């Protein structure tokens, strides 16, 4: 460190967690802007323990693989609490119909998204699809003017860090994702791939098997999660003109 | 001398009617006595006497005595007051010759009423040849047509003739106007215009006669300068090198273009393409390398103040790692249509493990083009934002001297906090630290982990930069997780936010500071959580608008947006070397405190400081800055603790008036000829004709020849005698 007295990035993301002054708040310099996947509790939805832990682990994969700082503390936020506005990213995971959100929840969701927050809706049981459908329905109540649109493989989400050609999670799922787009930015991502399921661990091993691709698919799922985190942190940075010639060349080489 | 006149108040009509009646009556008497009656002679004589007496009683003739005098004619002497008259004549300067000629004329025409006026491009100014204070106001041009029109419109005695003392290079009437038009324009009043030609021959002079541009100057875009070079007075200029430079503060002038003009014994225009990288007022020098025999070195260069506009702010945003703070700044920058953003974020370090076999096919990362960015492309940016990036780890160190020079030459710099910013990023002791508005500590912790809420300083409350944030949030600011360790502010810098607990010696540590560094500006923001203004519980109350207000202000100030300047500084008139220079200062609304105006010469460290106190509520302040030498200058106004407002300006030696030193004696001769006047050299002013004097009546006395009652009595007696004689002659 060239003789300079300073803390390493990883020290910030791990060792200093013990200094947390208040639940849900960053506790060190450089921490306030670190990525964290907070879990959203809304309606009648329920996130199982393994996937709740996966949300917290998301940051560790980001920190290990990229220069981005992350925080692994687990936090569950509600749509009708002010704590929702402490950070701009939340994950809403579930397997069942969430029912109808209360008026205050819809209002909170609307304000969160209009302020610039990003929400990932991760269906833990995409074969059933009840969670995904109900989440779309309730989000449409919050942003009725912005129905979901399809994000093609050319979207910046698939090149924010890794070069990917499709989304994957615990299941292979559809080759595209849907999103609510406001302005130039996707503010809600609808995943029908159980991404948290692919990241979830139980003890020393993985919590759920990945189908049908096994470890390779899990690695791609982790890469997709990293890309989502990078999209949250950099928005459409990789769409900048300076990157275009490089990325075109690399895509061509990969094929 | 006396004259006869009728009684005052008697109209000619009444007098004529009375005379007619009396004549008719006398004729009737002659008719009556025609038949040779006795005593007819007496009747006729008495009738004539009666007519005379009655006529006298009616007309009451008076004697009028008048006395007159001869006054000298009113003559106007118009002396050219353009600063062009400071150019050389055959002997001395033209102004000296003109004033000597005017003095000689006034002495010679001591019997006349000689009014001496100075004329330039404005109104006529009465001159007193004995009082130098009346002679000092020089103008840019010589508008003779306007001066003559104003003279003609003056009330009082009409001018009988005009004498113009000049070198003949009038802005009006123009060089191209023909004799007929001259006669129509100047000769219509019938007043002869004599001319005195103060100089006949052009001095040996090579000069930059004119510099013009095609279109407006826009930063980063080529601008063509049309440079006209002239040679006169027998000087031959086959090859005249021309160079264009930009004068900058605290550094040598930067050469922008070079060329060669070939005016020969006339003039030639060359086009030089320049690209000015910085927006705002920029002082440009166009200079020629004149031949040795050149007698007027002052016009070998012109200084222009170009108002360089900016189509879009071209901004380089470099971040050491992606965070919510980086995200928010990028979203704001990308959402601003007036910003052309080039961004580079470090997404991977050597210690990261992306778990890939082939970086080039599995990752979307590109190498950080540090060399290209900070060498060839650097001048193309209006501002650079360094956000939490380690100068050593990412090999920025070798480029920091160039980055510092970029700021001093007019670039903008914002360093945004984070663990790898300021001292934490290896910037302490680097050349870049010298252009930051705060010192950087080289020892101790590079940052502090304590959570705090920044506090506004007095300057922060007064600064328009933070006006938008304060409008939305008042004194409230979000809580920040830690802060960079910043040192005390550099001289001339302003602290807007400070740390409520951390101190440097006796004073609070700066958190947000602004500074002027040479020609450029820089901002130090020692926190990494301004995104809390966009997305947080506090931001939710204002829909995140305080974030945009903060960065609008910071970037606006960096780019010299007038909305974020603390007041306005302007010159009351163009600055001319050696002549009084005055400024008009407009402090920001509600500002109070000492107003300090500092004038600094561009390119040199010399500095003149003036201090003026602002009277409470005074909206304007006029400041005389004395007489400046030729060159480019930067004037800075500071009101109390608010950030300074800057005006860059050029101070020329003679300015446009000196650009073409050739006199135009031919035009003076044509003007004289067209108006019936005479054109002479200063040595021959005695040949100018003085108009005839004017006769004026100074006394008139009227007195009755005979008192009216005598006329009445005589008329009654004469009529009575006539009546008696008529009776005796047997008439009715």
Interface residues (C-beta under 8 A of the other chain):
Chain A: X2 X4 X5 X6 X7 X9 X12 X16 X19 X21 X25 X26 X27 X28 X29 X30 X31 X32 X33 X34 X35 X64 X65 X66 X67 X68 X69 X82 X83 X85 X86 X87 X88 X111 X114 X115 X116 X117 X159 X160 X161 X162 X163 X183 X184 X185 X219 X230 X232 X233 X234 X235 X236 X237 X238 X240 X242 X243 X246 X247 X250 X253 X254
Chain B: X320 X321 X322 X323 X324 X325 X326 X327 X328 X330 X331 X334 X335 X341 X342 X343 X344 X345 X346 X347 X348 X349 X352 X353 X354 X355 X356 X360 X361 X362 X363 X364 X365 X366 X388 X392 X418 X419 X420 X423 X424 X426 X444 X445 X446 X447 X448 X449 X451 X480 X481 X482 X483 X484 X528 X529 X531 X532 X534 X535 X536 X537 X539 X540 X543 X544
